[in-house]
């Protein structure tokens, strides 16, 4: 139904409300900016909590719970449920980079910034560095990682674009993750090609078309999904052709994925979300990590090579909090980086091989089929990161003696649901390339093997390592 219809749907009305109340949304953004600044700055200048501190009486623990226990896990969940509403309505970095760009130099966006690999590289580097400085545990590390990202967003805003979110489009460390997860959202701002063409003659509501500012630099006429859209509502009703609309959660992966899939998305899913991220969550509970570290430490001592055991690295390079009995030696920090990278390489390559076999089973080899099929792993990748981040939630609640008997069942349920969702998407993708049931079934066998590899990682983290 065109947005200019006399009887718009309730969903279209919601989008139109967002368009009319842009000033309210901007006010909400500044409230979030204030809360965000308070939570990353104030705890960083306060003493670290002692053993008697609790979530309800210590700001540092409260901020840790807000950021890593609630904020980030449920931001990821919101991408699947609501699309990128977080980006367009609530994100402090988005608001600040757009604000800064109003008064900036307005330089053209350089070619190097448009490189398609930044989402994968930025996610990988941020994830690894966060583990090097224990970003989930210490407020100074939070200020360094999150605050540094925010400062970077503002600098980019000052230098490039004019009232645009250039940082969000190209350099935000989680833009690639959000872009993938939003493809599963059950609604999006839909563009009517017929209404758009009609507006060239009839205008908008019978009047001249009023230009709008799409801050995330989305080419509105060609917008086909929710991946790039920040769901800010500014374009609702534009040319009587754009309106908030329901859709199948599989649409953007199954129907549009063949055109949108690319090697960098494949790298982010396989080597990022299902590789590096798993390594970052694993090492803290891995008995393999502990055994290898003890072996290497013994070998170094036996050979009188002692400098790797020194604990003089600065806190902004490796974790260094003697008062908390938490200090990384050069060996510890190097092993964290190495463990994450090796885990990412092993899981990513294993999954790539299995998916390549699945894509080949659909017919003659075509890399496009591989990249398209890989998009089917978005549900299991997203749930995995959610479970990994929520492990911090569980740890903080356990310290407060909150009953957690329900957690294992919830984890199993989420993993089962994610496996089914990924298999459902994969079957839809396979139908696009193989007409015969036999070819699709063979491809699905390889895909199920890939799901089993992913599941093995979460089995080890939540059940395997803890039993040793």
GUFI-568525 format. One record per residue (C-alpha): residue number from 0; residue in one letter; x negated, y negated, z. Coordinates in Angstrom, 3 decimals, m for minus. Each point is the difference from the previous one (the first is absolute). Layout:
{pt NUM; "A"; {X; Y; Z}}
...
This chain:
{pt 0; "X"; {0.000; 0.000; 0.000}}
{pt 1; "X"; {m1.567; m3.399; m0.947}}
{pt 2; "X"; {m0.718; m2.309; 2.899}}
{pt 3; "X"; {2.328; m2.573; m1.456}}
{pt 4; "X"; {2.962; 2.360; 0.384}}
{pt 5; "X"; {3.005; m1.307; 1.855}}
{pt 6; "X"; {m0.111; 3.018; 2.310}}
{pt 7; "X"; {m3.614; 0.666; 0.940}}
{pt 8; "X"; {m0.713; 3.039; 2.159}}
{pt 9; "X"; {m0.899; m0.365; 3.651}}
{pt 10; "X"; {m3.598; 0.813; m0.833}}
{pt 11; "X"; {m0.068; m2.739; m2.631}}
{pt 12; "X"; {1.527; m2.362; 2.546}}
{pt 13; "X"; {m2.816; 0.861; 2.414}}
{pt 14; "X"; {m2.553; m0.898; m2.663}}
{pt 15; "X"; {1.814; m3.253; m0.734}}
{pt 16; "X"; {0.026; m0.807; 3.724}}
{pt 17; "X"; {m3.795; 0.390; 0.029}}
{pt 18; "X"; {m0.263; m2.315; m2.992}}
{pt 19; "X"; {2.155; m2.685; 1.636}}
{pt 20; "X"; {m1.686; 0.242; 3.401}}
{pt 21; "X"; {m3.639; m0.160; m1.047}}
{pt 22; "X"; {m0.709; m2.593; 2.679}}
{pt 23; "X"; {1.233; 2.414; 2.681}}
{pt 24; "X"; {m2.288; 2.710; m1.342}}
{pt 25; "X"; {m2.923; m2.428; 0.048}}
{pt 26; "X"; {0.783; m0.856; 3.620}}
{pt 27; "X"; {0.018; 3.707; 0.897}}
{pt 28; "X"; {m3.380; 0.369; m1.688}}
{pt 29; "X"; {m1.512; m2.759; 2.127}}
{pt 30; "X"; {1.365; 1.585; 3.172}}
{pt 31; "X"; {m1.695; 3.263; m1.005}}
{pt 32; "X"; {m3.216; m1.926; m0.758}}
{pt 33; "X"; {0.062; m1.476; 3.512}}
{pt 34; "X"; {0.584; 3.382; 1.668}}
{pt 35; "X"; {m2.663; 1.613; m2.186}}
{pt 36; "X"; {m2.578; m2.681; 0.819}}
{pt 37; "X"; {0.739; 0.297; 3.716}}
{pt 38; "X"; {m0.355; 3.790; m0.007}}
{pt 39; "X"; {m3.309; 0.091; m1.871}}
{pt 40; "X"; {m1.688; m3.008; 1.662}}
{pt 41; "X"; {0.993; m0.025; 3.673}}
{pt 42; "X"; {m0.818; 3.665; 0.855}}
{pt 43; "X"; {m3.416; m0.422; m1.671}}
{pt 44; "X"; {m1.052; m2.609; 2.593}}
{pt 45; "X"; {1.404; 1.879; 2.995}}
{pt 46; "X"; {m1.785; 2.668; 2.076}}
{pt 47; "X"; {0.564; 3.561; m1.130}}
{pt 48; "X"; {2.650; 1.894; 2.014}}
{pt 49; "X"; {m1.055; 2.186; 2.889}}
{pt 50; "X"; {1.412; 3.334; 1.071}}
{pt 51; "X"; {2.921; m1.592; 1.859}}
{pt 52; "X"; {1.322; m1.936; m3.009}}
{pt 53; "X"; {3.324; 0.853; m1.614}}
{pt 54; "X"; {1.834; m1.022; m3.144}}
{pt 55; "X"; {2.384; m2.196; 1.963}}
{pt 56; "X"; {m2.599; m1.926; 2.019}}
{pt 57; "X"; {m3.013; m0.303; m2.309}}
{pt 58; "X"; {0.058; m2.111; m3.162}}
{pt 59; "X"; {m2.856; 1.919; m1.642}}
{pt 60; "X"; {1.778; 3.342; 0.307}}
{pt 61; "X"; {3.291; m1.590; m1.025}}
{pt 62; "X"; {m1.594; m1.487; m3.109}}
{pt 63; "X"; {m1.628; 3.344; m0.823}}
{pt 64; "X"; {3.380; 1.699; 0.277}}
{pt 65; "X"; {1.712; m2.662; m2.128}}
{pt 66; "X"; {m2.588; 0.102; m2.802}}
{pt 67; "X"; {m0.852; 3.676; m0.242}}
{pt 68; "X"; {2.893; 1.624; 1.837}}
{pt 69; "X"; {2.906; m1.859; m1.564}}
{pt 70; "X"; {m1.003; m2.618; m2.563}}
{pt 71; "X"; {m2.024; 1.907; m2.586}}
{pt 72; "X"; {1.784; 3.381; 0.137}}
{pt 73; "X"; {3.387; m1.616; m0.458}}
{pt 74; "X"; {m1.207; m2.443; m2.636}}
{pt 75; "X"; {m0.868; 3.094; m2.044}}
{pt 76; "X"; {3.419; 1.483; 0.710}}
{pt 77; "X"; {1.673; m3.251; m1.034}}
{pt 78; "X"; {m1.625; 0.203; m3.446}}
{pt 79; "X"; {1.855; 3.237; m0.707}}
{pt 80; "X"; {3.279; m1.135; 1.546}}
{pt 81; "X"; {0.138; m3.662; m1.081}}
{pt 82; "X"; {m2.652; m0.535; m2.645}}
{pt 83; "X"; {m2.561; m2.732; 0.611}}
{pt 84; "X"; {2.262; m2.128; 2.192}}
{pt 85; "X"; {m2.871; m0.153; 2.494}}
{pt 86; "X"; {m2.197; m1.657; m2.614}}
{pt 87; "X"; {2.563; m2.549; m1.120}}
{pt 88; "X"; {1.696; m0.838; 3.280}}
{pt 89; "X"; {m2.298; 0.791; 2.926}}
{pt 90; "X"; {m3.665; 0.446; m0.963}}
{pt 91; "X"; {m2.174; m2.690; 1.660}}
{pt 92; "X"; {m2.823; 0.362; m2.523}}
{pt 93; "X"; {2.380; m0.472; m2.900}}
{pt 94; "X"; {1.500; m3.101; 1.562}}
{pt 95; "X"; {m3.412; m1.489; 0.794}}
{pt 96; "X"; {m1.586; 0.651; m3.387}}
{pt 97; "X"; {3.002; m1.483; m1.798}}
{pt 98; "X"; {0.003; m3.026; 2.331}}
{pt 99; "X"; {m3.727; m0.546; m0.511}}
{pt 100; "X"; {0.387; 0.182; m3.769}}
{pt 101; "X"; {2.313; m3.020; 0.028}}
{pt 102; "X"; {m2.913; m2.215; 0.951}}
{pt 103; "X"; {m2.782; 1.895; m1.760}}
{pt 104; "X"; {m1.996; m0.519; m3.125}}
{pt 105; "X"; {2.220; 2.124; m2.196}}
{pt 106; "X"; {m2.822; 1.714; m1.846}}
{pt 107; "X"; {0.810; 2.638; m2.578}}
{pt 108; "X"; {m0.102; 3.556; 1.332}}
{pt 109; "X"; {m3.394; 1.428; m1.013}}
{pt 110; "X"; {m0.312; 3.187; m1.986}}
{pt 111; "X"; {m1.902; 1.844; 2.741}}
{pt 112; "X"; {2.909; m0.514; 2.383}}
{pt 113; "X"; {2.406; 1.622; m2.443}}
{pt 114; "X"; {m1.949; 3.278; 0.050}}
{pt 115; "X"; {2.428; 2.865; 0.512}}
{pt 116; "X"; {m2.205; 1.832; 2.503}}
{pt 117; "X"; {0.249; m2.533; 2.821}}
{pt 118; "X"; {3.000; 1.610; 1.746}}
{pt 119; "X"; {m1.911; 3.288; 0.344}}
{pt 120; "X"; {m3.353; m1.574; 0.895}}
{pt 121; "X"; {1.496; m2.485; 2.482}}
{pt 122; "X"; {2.037; 2.720; 1.714}}
{pt 123; "X"; {m2.981; 2.337; 0.252}}
{pt 124; "X"; {m2.436; m2.610; 1.311}}
{pt 125; "X"; {2.469; m1.405; 2.530}}
{pt 126; "X"; {0.928; 3.466; 1.271}}
{pt 127; "X"; {m3.615; 1.080; 0.447}}
{pt 128; "X"; {m1.128; m3.275; 1.558}}
{pt 129; "X"; {2.948; 0.087; 2.386}}
{pt 130; "X"; {m1.217; 3.366; 1.305}}
{pt 131; "X"; {m3.580; m1.267; 0.314}}
{pt 132; "X"; {1.118; m2.734; 2.408}}
{pt 133; "X"; {2.934; 1.920; 1.611}}
{pt 134; "X"; {2.651; m2.423; m1.206}}
{pt 135; "X"; {2.824; 2.004; 1.610}}
{pt 136; "X"; {m1.526; m0.355; 3.461}}
{pt 137; "X"; {m1.645; m3.408; 0.392}}
{pt 138; "X"; {1.380; m3.533; m0.485}}
{pt 139; "X"; {m3.266; m1.506; m1.280}}
{pt 140; "X"; {0.017; 2.565; m2.798}}
{pt 141; "X"; {3.634; m0.878; m0.746}}
{pt 142; "X"; {m0.917; m3.676; m0.223}}
{pt 143; "X"; {m2.923; 0.814; m2.270}}
{pt 144; "X"; {1.884; 2.323; m2.385}}
{pt 145; "X"; {3.479; m1.512; m0.087}}
{pt 146; "X"; {m1.127; m3.550; 0.655}}
{pt 147; "X"; {m2.735; 0.305; m2.614}}
{pt 148; "X"; {2.552; 1.208; m2.527}}
{pt 149; "X"; {2.254; m2.952; 0.827}}
{pt 150; "X"; {m2.836; m2.496; m0.403}}
{pt 151; "X"; {m0.857; 1.608; m3.332}}
{pt 152; "X"; {3.627; m0.346; m1.084}}
{pt 153; "X"; {m0.012; m3.709; 0.839}}
{pt 154; "X"; {m3.295; m0.618; m1.798}}
{pt 155; "X"; {1.321; 1.692; m3.130}}
{pt 156; "X"; {3.159; m2.094; 0.338}}
{pt 157; "X"; {m2.016; m3.205; 0.152}}
{pt 158; "X"; {m2.116; 0.877; m3.029}}
{pt 159; "X"; {2.347; 1.763; m2.407}}
{pt 160; "X"; {3.513; m0.399; m1.294}}
{pt 161; "X"; {2.589; m2.586; 0.927}}
{pt 162; "X"; {2.719; 1.074; 2.436}}
{pt 163; "X"; {m0.868; 3.614; m0.844}}
{pt 164; "X"; {m0.970; 3.050; 2.050}}
{pt 165; "X"; {m3.153; 0.830; m1.911}}
{pt 166; "X"; {m1.500; 1.828; 2.994}}
{pt 167; "X"; {3.070; 2.200; 0.335}}
{pt 168; "X"; {0.037; 0.829; m3.697}}
{pt 169; "X"; {m3.651; 1.002; m0.371}}
{pt 170; "X"; {m2.026; 0.252; 3.228}}
{pt 171; "X"; {2.246; 0.888; 2.952}}
{pt 172; "X"; {m1.373; 3.265; 1.506}}
{pt 173; "X"; {3.464; 1.529; 0.306}}
{pt 174; "X"; {1.555; m1.360; m3.190}}
{pt 175; "X"; {m0.638; 3.265; m1.833}}
{pt 176; "X"; {1.581; 2.047; 2.796}}
{pt 177; "X"; {3.053; m2.254; 0.132}}
{pt 178; "X"; {0.276; 0.091; m3.785}}
{pt 179; "X"; {0.138; 3.801; 0.055}}
{pt 180; "X"; {2.454; 0.358; 2.873}}
{pt 181; "X"; {2.389; m2.653; m1.335}}
{pt 182; "X"; {0.558; 2.174; m3.072}}
{pt 183; "X"; {2.189; 2.192; 2.200}}
{pt 184; "X"; {2.246; m2.834; 1.227}}
{pt 185; "X"; {3.732; 0.615; m0.651}}
{pt 186; "X"; {0.593; m3.489; m1.410}}
{pt 187; "X"; {m1.793; m2.732; m1.924}}
{pt 188; "X"; {0.586; m3.257; m1.816}}
{pt 189; "X"; {1.266; 1.220; m3.359}}
{pt 190; "X"; {m0.441; m2.014; m3.182}}
{pt 191; "X"; {2.747; 0.051; m2.634}}
{pt 192; "X"; {m1.578; m0.365; m3.434}}
{pt 193; "X"; {3.334; m0.940; m1.601}}
{pt 194; "X"; {0.700; m2.723; 2.552}}
{pt 195; "X"; {m3.538; m1.324; m0.340}}
{pt 196; "X"; {0.335; m0.324; m3.782}}
{pt 197; "X"; {3.429; m1.575; 0.393}}
{pt 198; "X"; {m1.459; m2.646; 2.310}}
{pt 199; "X"; {m2.070; m1.387; m2.887}}
{pt 200; "X"; {3.250; m1.232; m1.573}}
{pt 201; "X"; {2.333; m0.433; 2.949}}
{pt 202; "X"; {m2.444; m0.971; 2.741}}
{pt 203; "X"; {0.509; 0.934; 3.658}}
{pt 204; "X"; {3.581; m0.299; 1.295}}
{pt 205; "X"; {0.578; m2.029; m3.151}}
{pt 206; "X"; {m2.731; m2.485; 0.925}}
{pt 207; "X"; {m3.681; m0.445; m0.764}}
{pt 208; "X"; {m2.196; 2.803; 1.369}}
{pt 209; "X"; {m1.907; m1.120; 3.102}}
{pt 210; "X"; {m3.543; 1.433; 0.141}}
{pt 211; "X"; {m0.934; 1.967; 3.105}}
{pt 212; "X"; {m3.307; 0.735; 1.660}}
{pt 213; "X"; {m0.782; 3.727; 0.191}}
{pt 214; "X"; {m2.790; m0.125; 2.573}}
{pt 215; "X"; {m1.270; 3.597; m0.574}}
{pt 216; "X"; {m0.416; m0.715; m3.719}}
{pt 217; "X"; {2.550; 2.529; m1.272}}
{pt 218; "X"; {1.055; m0.456; m3.654}}
{pt 219; "X"; {3.696; m0.119; 0.815}}
{pt 220; "X"; {1.462; 0.809; m3.397}}
{pt 221; "X"; {m2.068; 3.184; m0.183}}
{pt 222; "X"; {0.487; 1.035; 3.645}}
{pt 223; "X"; {1.213; 3.602; 0.027}}
{pt 224; "X"; {m0.536; 1.179; 3.554}}
{pt 225; "X"; {m0.731; m0.963; 3.593}}
{pt 226; "X"; {m3.742; 0.643; 0.068}}
{pt 227; "X"; {m1.187; m3.553; m0.643}}
{pt 228; "X"; {3.068; m1.892; 1.232}}
{pt 229; "X"; {m0.288; m1.543; 3.490}}
{pt 230; "X"; {3.789; m0.017; 0.472}}
{pt 231; "X"; {0.013; m3.655; 1.059}}
{pt 232; "X"; {3.286; m0.622; m1.825}}
{pt 233; "X"; {m1.130; m3.174; m1.780}}
{pt 234; "X"; {0.823; 1.406; m3.435}}
{pt 235; "X"; {3.466; 1.299; 0.911}}
{pt 236; "X"; {2.454; m1.359; m2.550}}
{pt 237; "X"; {m2.729; m1.383; m2.253}}
{pt 238; "X"; {1.407; m0.389; m3.537}}
{pt 239; "X"; {3.047; 1.907; 1.308}}
{pt 240; "X"; {m2.162; 3.043; m0.732}}
{pt 241; "X"; {m1.646; 1.086; 3.295}}
{pt 242; "X"; {1.834; 1.557; 2.916}}
{pt 243; "X"; {m0.612; 2.319; 2.908}}
{pt 244; "X"; {1.148; 3.462; m1.051}}
{pt 245; "X"; {0.081; 3.609; 1.216}}
{pt 246; "X"; {m2.016; 2.662; m1.802}}
{pt 247; "X"; {m1.135; 3.602; 0.425}}
{pt 248; "X"; {m3.115; 0.300; 2.199}}
{pt 249; "X"; {m1.506; 2.148; m2.756}}
{pt 250; "X"; {0.538; m2.500; m2.815}}
{pt 251; "X"; {m3.271; m1.868; 0.134}}
{pt 252; "X"; {m2.110; 3.137; 0.359}}
{pt 253; "X"; {1.797; 2.357; m2.379}}
{pt 254; "X"; {1.406; m2.325; m2.682}}
{pt 255; "X"; {m2.476; m2.884; 0.048}}
{pt 256; "X"; {m3.106; 1.742; 1.303}}
{pt 257; "X"; {m1.301; 1.034; m3.404}}
{pt 258; "X"; {m0.558; m3.664; m0.907}}
{pt 259; "X"; {m1.068; m1.252; 3.428}}
{pt 260; "X"; {m2.340; 2.832; 1.087}}
{pt 261; "X"; {m3.716; m0.638; m0.382}}
{pt 262; "X"; {m3.325; 1.462; 1.181}}
{pt 263; "X"; {m0.329; m2.477; 2.873}}
{pt 264; "X"; {3.370; 1.010; 1.449}}
{pt 265; "X"; {m1.164; 3.603; m0.222}}
{pt 266; "X"; {m3.236; m0.892; 1.797}}
{pt 267; "X"; {1.869; m1.882; 2.733}}
{pt 268; "X"; {2.407; 2.883; 0.610}}
{pt 269; "X"; {m2.463; 2.890; m0.155}}
{pt 270; "X"; {m3.262; m1.492; 1.266}}
{pt 271; "X"; {1.506; m2.814; 2.052}}
{pt 272; "X"; {3.232; 0.928; 1.779}}
{pt 273; "X"; {m0.616; 3.759; m0.161}}
{pt 274; "X"; {m3.776; m0.164; 0.403}}
{pt 275; "X"; {m1.633; m2.941; 1.739}}
{pt 276; "X"; {3.032; m0.648; 2.218}}
{pt 277; "X"; {0.092; 3.645; 1.103}}
{pt 278; "X"; {m3.705; m0.150; 0.849}}
{pt 279; "X"; {0.565; m3.177; 2.022}}
{pt 280; "X"; {2.719; 1.677; 2.041}}
{pt 281; "X"; {m1.814; 3.349; 0.269}}
{pt 282; "X"; {m3.401; m0.840; 1.396}}
{pt 283; "X"; {1.252; m1.060; 3.438}}
{pt 284; "X"; {1.460; 3.472; 0.671}}
{pt 285; "X"; {m2.205; 2.173; m2.204}}
{pt 286; "X"; {m2.005; 2.700; 1.755}}
{pt 287; "X"; {m2.027; 0.296; m3.199}}
{pt 288; "X"; {m1.107; m3.610; 0.425}}
{pt 289; "X"; {m1.087; 0.609; 3.592}}
{pt 290; "X"; {m1.845; 3.225; m0.816}}
{pt 291; "X"; {m1.864; m1.567; m2.919}}
{pt 292; "X"; {m0.937; m3.070; 2.038}}
{pt 293; "X"; {m1.409; 2.158; 2.795}}
{pt 294; "X"; {m1.960; 2.061; m2.499}}
{pt 295; "X"; {m1.489; m3.074; m1.687}}
{pt 296; "X"; {m0.799; m1.671; 3.327}}
{pt 297; "X"; {m1.837; 3.138; 1.142}}
{pt 298; "X"; {m1.905; 0.199; m3.271}}
{pt 299; "X"; {m1.056; m3.649; 0.252}}
{pt 300; "X"; {m1.216; 0.472; 3.567}}
{pt 301; "X"; {m1.912; 3.140; m0.909}}
{pt 302; "X"; {m1.774; m1.915; m2.768}}
{pt 303; "X"; {m0.583; m3.078; 2.192}}
{pt 304; "X"; {2.098; m2.251; m2.240}}
{pt 305; "X"; {1.741; m2.057; 2.648}}
{pt 306; "X"; {0.986; m3.289; m1.608}}
{pt 307; "X"; {3.318; 1.360; m1.408}}
{pt 308; "X"; {1.043; 0.634; 3.619}}
{pt 309; "X"; {m0.483; m3.653; 0.980}}
{pt 310; "X"; {3.163; m1.900; 0.930}}
{pt 311; "X"; {m1.119; m3.514; m0.906}}
{pt 312; "X"; {2.254; m0.574; m2.994}}
{pt 313; "X"; {2.130; m3.179; 0.331}}
{pt 314; "X"; {3.711; 0.433; 0.675}}
{pt 315; "X"; {0.932; m1.379; m3.422}}
{pt 316; "X"; {m1.952; 2.805; m1.697}}
{pt 317; "X"; {0.667; 2.973; 2.269}}
{pt 318; "X"; {2.140; 0.297; 3.134}}
{pt 319; "X"; {m1.913; m1.424; 2.967}}
{pt 320; "X"; {1.899; m0.377; 3.286}}
{pt 321; "X"; {m2.251; 1.227; 2.853}}
{pt 322; "X"; {2.486; m1.113; 2.649}}
{pt 323; "X"; {2.479; 2.485; m1.479}}
{pt 324; "X"; {m2.630; 2.738; m0.377}}
{pt 325; "X"; {0.651; m0.174; m3.739}}
{pt 326; "X"; {m3.171; m0.600; m1.987}}
{pt 327; "X"; {m0.964; 1.317; m3.424}}
{pt 328; "X"; {m3.559; 0.959; m0.685}}
{pt 329; "X"; {m1.305; m0.360; m3.523}}
{pt 330; "X"; {0.600; 3.729; m0.353}}
{pt 331; "X"; {3.594; m0.307; 1.226}}
{pt 332; "X"; {0.848; m2.826; m2.375}}
{pt 333; "X"; {m1.679; 1.611; m2.981}}
{pt 334; "X"; {1.795; 3.262; 0.680}}
{pt 335; "X"; {3.383; m1.775; 0.174}}
{pt 336; "X"; {m0.612; m1.528; m3.422}}
{pt 337; "X"; {m1.346; 3.247; m1.403}}
{pt 338; "X"; {2.832; 2.110; 1.416}}
{pt 339; "X"; {2.630; m2.309; m1.493}}
{pt 340; "X"; {m1.675; m0.102; m3.408}}
{pt 341; "X"; {m0.568; 3.770; m0.174}}
{pt 342; "X"; {3.565; 0.695; 1.137}}
{pt 343; "X"; {1.292; m2.388; m2.646}}
{pt 344; "X"; {m2.137; 1.599; m2.683}}
{pt 345; "X"; {0.959; 3.576; 0.928}}
{pt 346; "X"; {3.744; m0.561; 0.334}}
{pt 347; "X"; {0.212; m2.373; m2.948}}
{pt 348; "X"; {m1.910; 2.303; m2.344}}
{pt 349; "X"; {1.924; 3.101; 1.075}}
{pt 350; "X"; {3.291; m1.779; m0.604}}
{pt 351; "X"; {m1.196; m1.396; m3.322}}
{pt 352; "X"; {m0.929; 3.499; m1.208}}
{pt 353; "X"; {3.370; 1.462; 1.021}}
{pt 354; "X"; {1.988; m2.822; m1.572}}
{pt 355; "X"; {m2.089; 0.207; m3.178}}
{pt 356; "X"; {0.879; 3.690; m0.223}}
{pt 357; "X"; {3.658; m0.869; 0.557}}
{pt 358; "X"; {m0.080; m2.667; m2.712}}
{pt 359; "X"; {m1.732; 2.395; m2.420}}
{pt 360; "X"; {2.704; 2.605; 0.659}}
{pt 361; "X"; {2.536; m2.382; m1.521}}
{pt 362; "X"; {m1.609; 0.227; m3.436}}
{pt 363; "X"; {m2.960; m1.478; m1.801}}
{pt 364; "X"; {m2.319; m2.047; 2.184}}
{pt 365; "X"; {0.964; m3.641; 0.452}}
{pt 366; "X"; {m1.504; m2.147; 2.766}}
{pt 367; "X"; {3.211; m2.032; 0.115}}
{pt 368; "X"; {1.841; 3.085; 1.248}}
{pt 369; "X"; {m2.536; 0.409; 2.802}}
{pt 370; "X"; {0.407; m3.601; 1.175}}
{pt 371; "X"; {3.775; 0.245; m0.264}}
{pt 372; "X"; {0.130; 3.269; 1.949}}
{pt 373; "X"; {m2.263; m1.467; 2.683}}
{pt 374; "X"; {2.637; m2.632; 0.770}}
{pt 375; "X"; {2.163; 2.856; 1.308}}
{pt 376; "X"; {m2.318; 0.221; 3.010}}
{pt 377; "X"; {0.985; m3.480; 1.211}}
{pt 378; "X"; {2.494; 1.321; 2.608}}
{pt 379; "X"; {m2.475; 2.412; 1.629}}
{pt 380; "X"; {m2.781; m2.602; m0.185}}
{pt 381; "X"; {2.185; m2.662; 1.609}}
{pt 382; "X"; {1.263; 2.287; 2.759}}
{pt 383; "X"; {m3.569; 1.117; 0.693}}
{pt 384; "X"; {m1.218; m3.549; 0.561}}
{pt 385; "X"; {3.084; m0.692; 2.129}}
{pt 386; "X"; {m0.743; 3.054; 2.170}}
{pt 387; "X"; {m3.673; m0.922; 0.272}}
{pt 388; "X"; {0.768; m3.536; 1.133}}
{pt 389; "X"; {2.743; 1.176; 2.349}}
{pt 390; "X"; {m2.559; 2.197; 1.759}}
{pt 391; "X"; {m1.092; m3.247; 1.660}}
{pt 392; "X"; {3.610; m0.586; 1.026}}
{pt 393; "X"; {0.137; 3.456; 1.554}}
{pt 394; "X"; {m3.326; m0.485; 1.825}}
{pt 395; "X"; {1.119; m3.291; 1.529}}
{pt 396; "X"; {3.340; 1.440; 1.062}}
{pt 397; "X"; {m1.699; 3.073; 1.453}}
{pt 398; "X"; {m2.189; m2.275; 2.146}}
{pt 399; "X"; {3.208; m1.504; 1.377}}
{pt 400; "X"; {1.338; 3.473; 0.922}}
{pt 401; "X"; {2.826; m0.208; m2.527}}
{pt 402; "X"; {1.469; 3.465; m0.766}}
{pt 403; "X"; {m1.154; 1.029; m3.471}}
{pt 404; "X"; {1.415; 3.491; m0.366}}
{pt 405; "X"; {1.834; m1.124; m3.142}}
{pt 406; "X"; {m3.102; m1.127; m1.919}}
{pt 407; "X"; {m1.121; 3.371; m1.521}}
{pt 408; "X"; {3.491; 0.697; m1.325}}
{pt 409; "X"; {0.267; m3.482; m1.474}}
{pt 410; "X"; {m3.364; 0.381; m1.714}}
{pt 411; "X"; {0.993; 3.342; m1.487}}
{pt 412; "X"; {3.314; m1.424; m1.148}}
{pt 413; "X"; {m1.614; m2.992; m1.707}}
{pt 414; "X"; {m2.582; 2.193; m1.715}}
{pt 415; "X"; {2.694; 2.397; m1.201}}
{pt 416; "X"; {2.090; m2.869; m1.344}}
{pt 417; "X"; {m3.039; m1.533; m1.737}}
{pt 418; "X"; {m0.905; 3.356; m1.589}}
{pt 419; "X"; {3.520; 0.399; m1.343}}
{pt 420; "X"; {0.079; m3.578; m1.309}}
{pt 421; "X"; {m3.328; 0.411; m1.780}}
{pt 422; "X"; {1.062; 3.331; m1.515}}
{pt 423; "X"; {3.288; m1.551; m1.159}}
{pt 424; "X"; {m1.847; m2.872; m1.697}}
{pt 425; "X"; {m2.491; 2.406; m1.561}}
{pt 426; "X"; {2.774; 2.136; m1.472}}
{pt 427; "X"; {1.533; m3.092; m1.557}}
{pt 428; "X"; {m3.351; m1.022; m1.472}}
{pt 429; "X"; {m0.575; 3.494; m1.347}}
{pt 430; "X"; {3.327; m0.112; m1.845}}
{pt 431; "X"; {m1.330; m2.972; m1.949}}
{pt 432; "X"; {m2.804; 2.037; m1.518}}
{pt 433; "X"; {1.037; 3.667; m0.155}}
{pt 434; "X"; {3.238; 1.233; m1.515}}
{pt 435; "X"; {m0.315; 3.592; 1.203}}
{pt 436; "X"; {0.715; 1.101; 3.541}}
{pt 437; "X"; {m3.081; 2.250; 0.016}}
{pt 438; "X"; {m2.429; m2.861; m0.620}}
{pt 439; "X"; {1.614; m2.105; 2.722}}
{pt 440; "X"; {m0.056; 2.899; 2.449}}
{pt 441; "X"; {m3.701; 0.650; m0.601}}
{pt 442; "X"; {m0.769; m3.681; 0.432}}
{pt 443; "X"; {2.010; m0.044; 3.232}}
{pt 444; "X"; {m2.105; 2.876; 1.379}}
{pt 445; "X"; {m3.106; m2.159; m0.377}}
{pt 446; "X"; {1.802; m2.975; 1.521}}
{pt 447; "X"; {1.126; 2.018; 3.027}}
{pt 448; "X"; {m3.618; 1.077; 0.471}}
{pt 449; "X"; {m0.939; m3.697; 0.074}}
{pt 450; "X"; {2.668; m0.626; 2.641}}
{pt 451; "X"; {m1.447; 2.866; 2.053}}
{pt 452; "X"; {m3.430; m1.644; m0.120}}
{pt 453; "X"; {1.485; m3.241; 1.320}}
{pt 454; "X"; {1.940; 1.831; 2.700}}
{pt 455; "X"; {m3.181; 1.750; 1.136}}
{pt 456; "X"; {m1.484; m3.383; 0.901}}
{pt 457; "X"; {2.883; m0.859; 2.329}}
{pt 458; "X"; {0.058; 3.502; 1.448}}
{pt 459; "X"; {m3.650; m0.414; 0.967}}
{pt 460; "X"; {0.552; m3.443; 1.500}}
{pt 461; "X"; {3.108; 0.689; 2.055}}
{pt 462; "X"; {m0.297; 3.706; 0.762}}
{pt 463; "X"; {m3.222; 1.613; m1.264}}
{pt 464; "X"; {m2.704; m2.090; 1.668}}
{pt 465; "X"; {1.958; m0.449; 3.234}}
{pt 466; "X"; {0.085; 3.769; 0.597}}
{pt 467; "X"; {m3.756; 0.348; 0.015}}
